[in-house]
């Protein structure tokens, strides 16, 4: 979101003088807060956390929710959304996180929620999550992130171009992680074994496809990357959204996030 200039009349003593107009500096774009839930269909405490993630998305403005399903709970039940990449991402948080964490298992547990890469809370603690989101929203973003999404007419493939530029006067580390995550909301799965055996779980915002690369912001020059996505025909394209974010590779702090809908396209066969 870009701020504009608003004319501000300045009163002067001479009644017949033309009003002097001054311009405010452009307003900083609002921060969208990345809310990551590390979860698993093999964990009996995770369904409640996914419900909380869904309520946060509905009730708290300005968040970008993603559920990353880890693979270390994949016995006996194999989580249909799990990926080793998401387990490794969670372990990276465990390695670089400077805040307090459980002594016995650190941040390598489910359900774990990470707010803007800077604050970890238990995924079932809604109040702590809301407080962390509000604190993150109060900080102006260090970068501007623009996303152009070009989707095929049938909605089954698309290319996202992400452009990042430094905000005036803001210090940004380098290199930066630039990531785009395609999610599908409200996906039902009948779980047949493990801690959730016999339950039908409804996944909120699970990651379906994840693409990423690293960029450097040199001086004030913007940087951009393009990522291509293919959509599985079995997915409900009306429930797809693309989450994009810029993250400090060293500290893991997220500088800005964007959430855009994925056009469903024409469902008729070609």
Phi and psi restraints in degrees (value plus and minus 20) as a CYANA .aco file:
   2 UNK   PHI    -128.9   -88.9
   2 UNK   PSI     117.6   157.6
   3 UNK   PHI    -106.0   -66.0
   3 UNK   PSI     131.6   171.6
   4 UNK   PHI    -129.2   -89.2
   4 UNK   PSI    -197.5  -157.5
   5 UNK   PHI    -117.7   -77.7
   5 UNK   PSI     112.8   152.8
   6 UNK   PHI    -136.1   -96.1
   6 UNK   PSI     106.5   146.5
   7 UNK   PHI     -87.8   -47.8
   7 UNK   PSI     115.0   155.0
   8 UNK   PHI    -141.4  -101.4
   8 UNK   PSI      85.1   125.1
   9 UNK   PHI     -86.9   -46.9
   9 UNK   PSI     116.6   156.6
  10 UNK   PHI    -130.3   -90.3
  10 UNK   PSI     101.9   141.9
  11 UNK   PHI     -93.9   -53.9
  11 UNK   PSI     118.4   158.4
  12 UNK   PHI    -142.5  -102.5
  12 UNK   PSI     146.0   186.0
  13 UNK   PHI     -90.7   -50.7
  13 UNK   PSI     -54.4   -14.4
  14 UNK   PHI     -97.5   -57.5
  14 UNK   PSI     100.3   140.3
  15 UNK   PHI     -86.1   -46.1
  15 UNK   PSI     -51.3   -11.3
  16 UNK   PHI    -113.6   -73.6
  16 UNK   PSI     -19.4    20.6
  17 UNK   PHI     -94.4   -54.4
  17 UNK   PSI     130.3   170.3
  18 UNK   PHI     -87.1   -47.1
  18 UNK   PSI     121.5   161.5
  19 UNK   PHI     -86.4   -46.4
  19 UNK   PSI     119.5   159.5
  20 UNK   PHI    -106.5   -66.5
  20 UNK   PSI     112.8   152.8
  21 UNK   PHI    -132.8   -92.8
  21 UNK   PSI     106.1   146.1
  22 UNK   PHI    -134.2   -94.2
  22 UNK   PSI     133.4   173.4
  23 UNK   PHI    -132.1   -92.1
  23 UNK   PSI     115.7   155.7
  24 UNK   PHI     -93.8   -53.8
  24 UNK   PSI     130.7   170.7
  25 UNK   PHI     -84.9   -44.9
  25 UNK   PSI     134.0   174.0
  26 UNK   PHI     -79.6   -39.6
  26 UNK   PSI     116.5   156.5
  27 UNK   PHI     -90.7   -50.7
  27 UNK   PSI     123.4   163.4
  28 UNK   PHI     -87.4   -47.4
  28 UNK   PSI     123.0   163.0
  29 UNK   PHI     -84.0   -44.0
  29 UNK   PSI     129.5   169.5
  30 UNK   PHI     -91.2   -51.2
  30 UNK   PSI     125.4   165.4
  31 UNK   PHI    -100.8   -60.8
  31 UNK   PSI     111.6   151.6
  32 UNK   PHI    -118.8   -78.8
  32 UNK   PSI     111.7   151.7
  33 UNK   PHI    -116.8   -76.8
  33 UNK   PSI     105.4   145.4
  34 UNK   PHI     -99.5   -59.5
  34 UNK   PSI     102.9   142.9
  35 UNK   PHI    -137.0   -97.0
  35 UNK   PSI      89.3   129.3
  36 UNK   PHI    -123.7   -83.7
  36 UNK   PSI     111.3   151.3
  37 UNK   PHI    -132.9   -92.9
  37 UNK   PSI     102.6   142.6
  38 UNK   PHI    -115.7   -75.7
  38 UNK   PSI      97.7   137.7
  39 UNK   PHI    -163.8  -123.8
  39 UNK   PSI     153.6   193.6
  40 UNK   PHI    -179.4  -139.4
  40 UNK   PSI     122.7   162.7
  41 UNK   PHI     -89.8   -49.8
  41 UNK   PSI     -32.2     7.8
  42 UNK   PHI    -111.2   -71.2
  42 UNK   PSI     -15.7    24.3
  43 UNK   PHI    -132.3   -92.3
  43 UNK   PSI     102.7   142.7
  44 UNK   PHI     -95.2   -55.2
  44 UNK   PSI     -31.3     8.7
  45 UNK   PHI    -111.4   -71.4
  45 UNK   PSI     -29.1    10.9
  46 UNK   PHI     -98.3   -58.3
  46 UNK   PSI     -53.8   -13.8
  47 UNK   PHI     -76.3   -36.3
  47 UNK   PSI     -58.5   -18.5
  48 UNK   PHI     -84.4   -44.4
  48 UNK   PSI     -58.1   -18.1
  49 UNK   PHI     -87.3   -47.3
  49 UNK   PSI     -56.2   -16.2
  50 UNK   PHI     -88.4   -48.4
  50 UNK   PSI     -54.4   -14.4
  51 UNK   PHI     -83.1   -43.1
  51 UNK   PSI     -60.9   -20.9
  52 UNK   PHI     -83.4   -43.4
  52 UNK   PSI     -62.1   -22.1
  53 UNK   PHI     -79.1   -39.1
  53 UNK   PSI     -61.6   -21.6
  54 UNK   PHI     -83.9   -43.9
  54 UNK   PSI     -59.9   -19.9
  55 UNK   PHI     -89.3   -49.3
  55 UNK   PSI     -57.3   -17.3
  56 UNK   PHI     -80.8   -40.8
  56 UNK   PSI     -63.4   -23.4
  57 UNK   PHI     -82.1   -42.1
  57 UNK   PSI     -53.9   -13.9
  58 UNK   PHI    -101.4   -61.4
  58 UNK   PSI     -53.2   -13.2
  59 UNK   PHI    -124.5   -84.5
  59 UNK   PSI     -45.0    -5.0
  60 UNK   PHI    -128.5   -88.5
  60 UNK   PSI      96.0   136.0
  61 UNK   PHI     -91.4   -51.4
  61 UNK   PSI     132.7   172.7
  62 UNK   PHI      56.7    96.7
  62 UNK   PSI      10.6    50.6
  63 UNK   PHI    -137.3   -97.3
  63 UNK   PSI     135.8   175.8
  64 UNK   PHI    -141.0  -101.0
  64 UNK   PSI      80.3   120.3
  65 UNK   PHI    -109.6   -69.6
  65 UNK   PSI     119.4   159.4
  66 UNK   PHI    -159.4  -119.4
  66 UNK   PSI     115.0   155.0
  67 UNK   PHI    -125.4   -85.4
  67 UNK   PSI      93.8   133.8
  68 UNK   PHI    -117.1   -77.1
  68 UNK   PSI      94.5   134.5
  69 UNK   PHI    -109.4   -69.4
  69 UNK   PSI      97.9   137.9
  70 UNK   PHI    -100.8   -60.8
  70 UNK   PSI     144.6   184.6
  71 UNK   PHI    -126.4   -86.4
  71 UNK   PSI     -20.5    19.5
  72 UNK   PHI    -101.6   -61.6
  72 UNK   PSI     -20.7    19.3
  73 UNK   PHI    -127.9   -87.9
  73 UNK   PSI      -0.3    39.7
  74 UNK   PHI    -101.6   -61.6
  74 UNK   PSI      -0.4    39.6
  75 UNK   PHI    -151.7  -111.7
  75 UNK   PSI     111.2   151.2
  76 UNK   PHI    -101.0   -61.0
  76 UNK   PSI     -39.8     0.2
  77 UNK   PHI    -108.8   -68.8
  77 UNK   PSI     111.1   151.1
  78 UNK   PHI    -110.1   -70.1
  78 UNK   PSI      90.2   130.2
  79 UNK   PHI     -80.3   -40.3
  79 UNK   PSI     108.0   148.0
  80 UNK   PHI     -91.7   -51.7
  80 UNK   PSI     -34.3     5.7
  81 UNK   PHI    -127.7   -87.7
  81 UNK   PSI     -22.2    17.8
  82 UNK   PHI     -92.0   -52.0
  82 UNK   PSI     132.2   172.2
  83 UNK   PHI    -174.2  -134.2
  83 UNK   PSI     118.8   158.8
  84 UNK   PHI     -79.1   -39.1
  84 UNK   PSI     -51.5   -11.5
  85 UNK   PHI     -76.8   -36.8
  85 UNK   PSI     -59.8   -19.8
  86 UNK   PHI     -93.9   -53.9
  86 UNK   PSI     -53.4   -13.4
  87 UNK   PHI     -84.9   -44.9
  87 UNK   PSI     -61.4   -21.4
  88 UNK   PHI     -87.5   -47.5
  88 UNK   PSI     -55.5   -15.5
  89 UNK   PHI     -83.8   -43.8
  89 UNK   PSI     -62.9   -22.9
  90 UNK   PHI     -83.3   -43.3
  90 UNK   PSI     -60.7   -20.7
  91 UNK   PHI     -84.1   -44.1
  91 UNK   PSI     -54.5   -14.5
  92 UNK   PHI     -81.8   -41.8
  92 UNK   PSI     -62.8   -22.8
  93 UNK   PHI     -77.7   -37.7
  93 UNK   PSI     -63.2   -23.2
  94 UNK   PHI     -79.2   -39.2
  94 UNK   PSI     -54.9   -14.9
  95 UNK   PHI     -96.7   -56.7
  95 UNK   PSI     -56.2   -16.2
  96 UNK   PHI    -124.1   -84.1
  96 UNK   PSI     -32.5     7.5
  97 UNK   PHI     -85.1   -45.1
  97 UNK   PSI     108.1   148.1
  98 UNK   PHI    -113.8   -73.8
  98 UNK   PSI     -31.4     8.6
  99 UNK   PHI    -103.3   -63.3
  99 UNK   PSI     158.8   198.8
 100 UNK   PHI     -88.0   -48.0
 100 UNK   PSI     127.0   167.0
 101 UNK   PHI    -171.6  -131.6
 101 UNK   PSI     135.6   175.6
 102 UNK   PHI     -75.4   -35.4
 102 UNK   PSI     114.8   154.8
 103 UNK   PHI     -86.6   -46.6
 103 UNK   PSI     -57.0   -17.0
 104 UNK   PHI     -96.1   -56.1
 104 UNK   PSI     -56.4   -16.4
 105 UNK   PHI    -153.8  -113.8
 105 UNK   PSI     -14.4    25.6
 106 UNK   PHI      39.6    79.6
 106 UNK   PSI    -154.0  -114.0
 107 UNK   PHI    -121.6   -81.6
 107 UNK   PSI      -8.2    31.8
 108 UNK   PHI    -114.2   -74.2
 108 UNK   PSI      51.5    91.5
 109 UNK   PHI    -173.4  -133.4
 109 UNK   PSI     146.8   186.8
 110 UNK   PHI    -147.7  -107.7
 110 UNK   PSI     127.8   167.8
 111 UNK   PHI    -104.0   -64.0
 111 UNK   PSI     107.3   147.3
 112 UNK   PHI    -138.8   -98.8
 112 UNK   PSI     114.1   154.1
 113 UNK   PHI    -134.8   -94.8
 113 UNK   PSI     114.9   154.9
 114 UNK   PHI    -139.1   -99.1
 114 UNK   PSI     108.2   148.2
 115 UNK   PHI    -125.5   -85.5
 115 UNK   PSI      93.2   133.2
 116 UNK   PHI      33.6    73.6
 116 UNK   PSI       7.6    47.6
 117 UNK   PHI      47.9    87.9
 117 UNK   PSI     -13.0    27.0
 118 UNK   PHI    -140.8  -100.8
 118 UNK   PSI     -39.4     0.6
 119 UNK   PHI    -160.0  -120.0
 119 UNK   PSI     103.8   143.8
 120 UNK   PHI    -121.5   -81.5
 120 UNK   PSI     116.0   156.0
 121 UNK   PHI    -157.3  -117.3
 121 UNK   PSI     139.0   179.0
 122 UNK   PHI     -84.7   -44.7
 122 UNK   PSI     115.2   155.2
 123 UNK   PHI     -83.3   -43.3
 123 UNK   PSI     -35.1     4.9
 124 UNK   PHI    -118.7   -78.7
 124 UNK   PSI     -17.0    23.0
 125 UNK   PHI    -120.9   -80.9
 125 UNK   PSI      67.3   107.3
 126 UNK   PHI     -83.5   -43.5
 126 UNK   PSI     -61.4   -21.4
 127 UNK   PHI     -81.6   -41.6
 127 UNK   PSI     -62.8   -22.8
 128 UNK   PHI     -85.5   -45.5
 128 UNK   PSI     -57.4   -17.4
 129 UNK   PHI     -84.9   -44.9
 129 UNK   PSI     -64.5   -24.5
 130 UNK   PHI     -82.0   -42.0
 130 UNK   PSI     -63.0   -23.0
 131 UNK   PHI     -82.3   -42.3
 131 UNK   PSI     -61.9   -21.9
 132 UNK   PHI     -87.3   -47.3
 132 UNK   PSI     -57.6   -17.6
 133 UNK   PHI     -84.7   -44.7
 133 UNK   PSI     -64.2   -24.2
 134 UNK   PHI     -82.8   -42.8
 134 UNK   PSI     -60.3   -20.3
 135 UNK   PHI     -84.3   -44.3
 135 UNK   PSI     -60.2   -20.2
 136 UNK   PHI     -87.7   -47.7
 136 UNK   PSI     -59.2   -19.2
 137 UNK   PHI     -84.4   -44.4
 137 UNK   PSI     -45.6    -5.6
 138 UNK   PHI     -94.3   -54.3
 138 UNK   PSI     -33.3     6.7
 139 UNK   PHI    -114.8   -74.8
 139 UNK   PSI     108.2   148.2
 140 UNK   PHI     -87.4   -47.4
 140 UNK   PSI     124.2   164.2
 141 UNK   PHI     -88.3   -48.3
 141 UNK   PSI     127.7   167.7
 142 UNK   PHI    -104.3   -64.3
 142 UNK   PSI     -37.0     3.0
 143 UNK   PHI    -155.2  -115.2
 143 UNK   PSI     142.9   182.9
 144 UNK   PHI    -123.7   -83.7
 144 UNK   PSI     111.2   151.2
 145 UNK   PHI    -141.3  -101.3
 145 UNK   PSI      97.9   137.9
 146 UNK   PHI    -133.4   -93.4
 146 UNK   PSI     119.4   159.4
 147 UNK   PHI    -145.4  -105.4
 147 UNK   PSI     104.3   144.3
 148 UNK   PHI    -129.2   -89.2
 148 UNK   PSI     102.2   142.2
 149 UNK   PHI    -134.5   -94.5
 149 UNK   PSI      97.6   137.6
 150 UNK   PHI    -131.4   -91.4
 150 UNK   PSI      87.6   127.6
 151 UNK   PHI    -131.8   -91.8
 151 UNK   PSI     119.8   159.8
 152 UNK   PHI     -80.3   -40.3
 152 UNK   PSI     137.8   177.8
 153 UNK   PHI     -77.6   -37.6
 153 UNK   PSI     -54.5   -14.5
 154 UNK   PHI    -106.5   -66.5
 154 UNK   PSI     -21.8    18.2
 155 UNK   PHI      57.4    97.4
 155 UNK   PSI     -13.4    26.6
 156 UNK   PHI    -114.4   -74.4
 156 UNK   PSI     -22.2    17.8
 157 UNK   PHI    -178.2  -138.2
 157 UNK   PSI     140.4   180.4
 158 UNK   PHI    -192.0  -152.0
 158 UNK   PSI     144.1   184.1
 159 UNK   PHI    -144.8  -104.8
 159 UNK   PSI     108.7   148.7
 160 UNK   PHI    -127.3   -87.3
 160 UNK   PSI     105.4   145.4
 161 UNK   PHI    -128.5   -88.5
 161 UNK   PSI     100.2   140.2
 162 UNK   PHI    -127.3   -87.3
 162 UNK   PSI     110.1   150.1
 163 UNK   PHI    -141.3  -101.3
 163 UNK   PSI     109.8   149.8
 164 UNK   PHI    -142.1  -102.1
 164 UNK   PSI     114.5   154.5
 165 UNK   PHI    -158.7  -118.7
 165 UNK   PSI     128.7   168.7
 166 UNK   PHI     -96.1   -56.1
 166 UNK   PSI     117.7   157.7
 167 UNK   PHI     -94.2   -54.2
 167 UNK   PSI     124.8   164.8
 168 UNK   PHI     -76.3   -36.3
 168 UNK   PSI     111.0   151.0
 169 UNK   PHI      57.2    97.2
 169 UNK   PSI     -14.6    25.4
 170 UNK   PHI    -123.8   -83.8
 170 UNK   PSI     114.3   154.3
 171 UNK   PHI    -106.2   -66.2
 171 UNK   PSI     111.7   151.7
 172 UNK   PHI    -151.7  -111.7
 172 UNK   PSI     109.3   149.3
 173 UNK   PHI     -91.1   -51.1
 173 UNK   PSI     150.8   190.8
 174 UNK   PHI    -169.5  -129.5
 174 UNK   PSI     123.3   163.3
 175 UNK   PHI     -98.4   -58.4
 175 UNK   PSI     148.1   188.1
 176 UNK   PHI    -134.6   -94.6
 176 UNK   PSI     125.2   165.2
 177 UNK   PHI    -107.9   -67.9
 177 UNK   PSI     106.2   146.2
 178 UNK   PHI    -133.8   -93.8
 178 UNK   PSI     101.1   141.1
 179 UNK   PHI    -153.7  -113.7
 179 UNK   PSI     123.3   163.3
 180 UNK   PHI    -150.6  -110.6
 180 UNK   PSI     109.7   149.7
 181 UNK   PHI    -147.0  -107.0
 181 UNK   PSI     100.8   140.8
 182 UNK   PHI    -110.0   -70.0
 182 UNK   PSI     102.4   142.4
 183 UNK   PHI    -140.1  -100.1
 183 UNK   PSI     131.6   171.6
 184 UNK   PHI    -140.8  -100.8
 184 UNK   PSI     105.8   145.8
 185 UNK   PHI    -112.9   -72.9
 185 UNK   PSI     132.7   172.7
 186 UNK   PHI      37.3    77.3
 186 UNK   PSI      39.4    79.4
 187 UNK   PHI    -123.5   -83.5
 187 UNK   PSI     100.7   140.7
 188 UNK   PHI    -110.6   -70.6
 188 UNK   PSI     117.5   157.5
 189 UNK   PHI    -156.4  -116.4
 189 UNK   PSI     110.5   150.5
 190 UNK   PHI    -106.6   -66.6
 190 UNK   PSI      94.9   134.9
 191 UNK   PHI    -110.8   -70.8
 191 UNK   PSI     107.3   147.3
 192 UNK   PHI    -127.0   -87.0
 192 UNK   PSI     -27.4    12.6
 193 UNK   PHI    -174.2  -134.2
 193 UNK   PSI     152.8   192.8
 194 UNK   PHI      64.0   104.0
 194 UNK   PSI    -187.2  -147.2
 195 UNK   PHI     -83.9   -43.9
 195 UNK   PSI     -44.6    -4.6
 196 UNK   PHI    -127.8   -87.8
 196 UNK   PSI       3.3    43.3
 197 UNK   PHI     -77.1   -37.1
 197 UNK   PSI     115.7   155.7
 198 UNK   PHI      66.4   106.4
 198 UNK   PSI     -22.8    17.2
 199 UNK   PHI    -121.2   -81.2
 199 UNK   PSI     131.7   171.7
 200 UNK   PHI    -123.1   -83.1
 200 UNK   PSI      91.6   131.6
 201 UNK   PHI    -116.1   -76.1
 201 UNK   PSI     117.1   157.1
 202 UNK   PHI    -128.1   -88.1
 202 UNK   PSI      89.0   129.0
 203 UNK   PHI     -98.5   -58.5
 203 UNK   PSI     115.3   155.3
 204 UNK   PHI    -125.8   -85.8
 204 UNK   PSI      98.4   138.4
 205 UNK   PHI      36.7    76.7
 205 UNK   PSI      20.7    60.7
 206 UNK   PHI     -89.5   -49.5
 206 UNK   PSI     121.9   161.9
 207 UNK   PHI     -89.0   -49.0
 207 UNK   PSI     107.1   147.1
 208 UNK   PHI    -120.6   -80.6
 208 UNK   PSI     -63.3   -23.3
 209 UNK   PHI    -158.7  -118.7
 209 UNK   PSI     119.4   159.4
 210 UNK   PHI    -152.1  -112.1
 210 UNK   PSI     107.5   147.5
 211 UNK   PHI    -146.2  -106.2
 211 UNK   PSI     124.0   164.0
 212 UNK   PHI    -175.0  -135.0
 212 UNK   PSI     142.4   182.4
 213 UNK   PHI    -179.5  -139.5
 213 UNK   PSI     155.0   195.0
 214 UNK   PHI    -136.3   -96.3
 214 UNK   PSI     123.1   163.1
 215 UNK   PHI    -152.6  -112.6
 215 UNK   PSI     143.2   183.2
 216 UNK   PHI    -148.2  -108.2
 216 UNK   PSI     116.4   156.4
 217 UNK   PHI    -118.6   -78.6
 217 UNK   PSI      90.2   130.2
 218 UNK   PHI    -120.8   -80.8
 218 UNK   PSI     100.2   140.2
 219 UNK   PHI      34.7    74.7
 219 UNK   PSI    -147.4  -107.4
 220 UNK   PHI    -126.0   -86.0
 220 UNK   PSI      -8.4    31.6
 221 UNK   PHI     -96.4   -56.4
 221 UNK   PSI     113.5   153.5
 222 UNK   PHI     -93.0   -53.0
 222 UNK   PSI     143.1   183.1
 223 UNK   PHI    -150.6  -110.6
 223 UNK   PSI     132.1   172.1
 224 UNK   PHI    -164.7  -124.7
 224 UNK   PSI     134.4   174.4
 225 UNK   PHI    -163.5  -123.5
 225 UNK   PSI     130.6   170.6
 226 UNK   PHI    -139.0   -99.0
 226 UNK   PSI     119.3   159.3
 227 UNK   PHI    -147.4  -107.4
 227 UNK   PSI     115.9   155.9
 228 UNK   PHI    -125.8   -85.8
 228 UNK   PSI     118.4   158.4
 229 UNK   PHI    -145.3  -105.3
 229 UNK   PSI     119.7   159.7
 230 UNK   PHI    -130.9   -90.9
 230 UNK   PSI     117.9   157.9
 231 UNK   PHI    -124.4   -84.4
 231 UNK   PSI     106.7   146.7
 232 UNK   PHI     -85.2   -45.2
 232 UNK   PSI     113.5   153.5
 233 UNK   PHI     -78.4   -38.4
 233 UNK   PSI     -43.3    -3.3
 234 UNK   PHI     -97.9   -57.9
 234 UNK   PSI     -34.0     6.0
 235 UNK   PHI     -97.0   -57.0
 235 UNK   PSI     129.3   169.3
 236 UNK   PHI    -104.7   -64.7
 236 UNK   PSI      83.0   123.0
 237 UNK   PHI     -86.7   -46.7
 237 UNK   PSI     -42.1    -2.1
 238 UNK   PHI     -89.3   -49.3
 238 UNK   PSI     -38.1     1.9
 239 UNK   PHI    -125.4   -85.4
 239 UNK   PSI      -7.4    32.6
 240 UNK   PHI    -110.3   -70.3
 240 UNK   PSI     119.8   159.8
 241 UNK   PHI    -161.1  -121.1
 241 UNK   PSI     134.3   174.3
 242 UNK   PHI    -132.2   -92.2
 242 UNK   PSI     101.6   141.6
 243 UNK   PHI    -121.7   -81.7
 243 UNK   PSI     110.2   150.2
 244 UNK   PHI    -147.2  -107.2
 244 UNK   PSI     123.0   163.0
 245 UNK   PHI    -173.8  -133.8
 245 UNK   PSI     138.2   178.2
 246 UNK   PHI    -136.5   -96.5
 246 UNK   PSI     108.9   148.9
 247 UNK   PHI    -156.1  -116.1
 247 UNK   PSI     119.3   159.3
 248 UNK   PHI     -88.0   -48.0
 248 UNK   PSI     104.6   144.6
 249 UNK   PHI     -90.7   -50.7
 249 UNK   PSI     -45.2    -5.2
 250 UNK   PHI    -107.8   -67.8
 250 UNK   PSI     -69.4   -29.4
 251 UNK   PHI    -114.1   -74.1
 251 UNK   PSI     -36.3     3.7
 252 UNK   PHI      53.6    93.6
 252 UNK   PSI     -15.0    25.0
 253 UNK   PHI     -88.6   -48.6
 253 UNK   PSI     113.0   153.0
 254 UNK   PHI    -107.6   -67.6
 254 UNK   PSI     107.1   147.1
 255 UNK   PHI    -107.9   -67.9
 255 UNK   PSI     -52.0   -12.0
 256 UNK   PHI    -188.4  -148.4
 256 UNK   PSI     133.3   173.3
 257 UNK   PHI    -159.2  -119.2
 257 UNK   PSI     136.0   176.0
 258 UNK   PHI    -160.3  -120.3
 258 UNK   PSI     121.0   161.0
 259 UNK   PHI    -145.6  -105.6
 259 UNK   PSI     100.6   140.6
 260 UNK   PHI    -148.3  -108.3
 260 UNK   PSI     124.0   164.0
 261 UNK   PHI     -93.4   -53.4
 261 UNK   PSI     130.7   170.7
 262 UNK   PHI    -116.6   -76.6
 262 UNK   PSI      98.0   138.0
 263 UNK   PHI     -78.4   -38.4
 263 UNK   PSI     113.1   153.1
 264 UNK   PHI     -88.3   -48.3
 264 UNK   PSI     -52.4   -12.4
 265 UNK   PHI      58.4    98.4
 265 UNK   PSI    -197.9  -157.9
 266 UNK   PHI    -102.5   -62.5
 266 UNK   PSI      96.9   136.9
 267 UNK   PHI     -95.0   -55.0
 267 UNK   PSI     -28.8    11.2
 268 UNK   PHI     -89.2   -49.2
 268 UNK   PSI     121.0   161.0
 269 UNK   PHI     -85.9   -45.9
 269 UNK   PSI     129.8   169.8
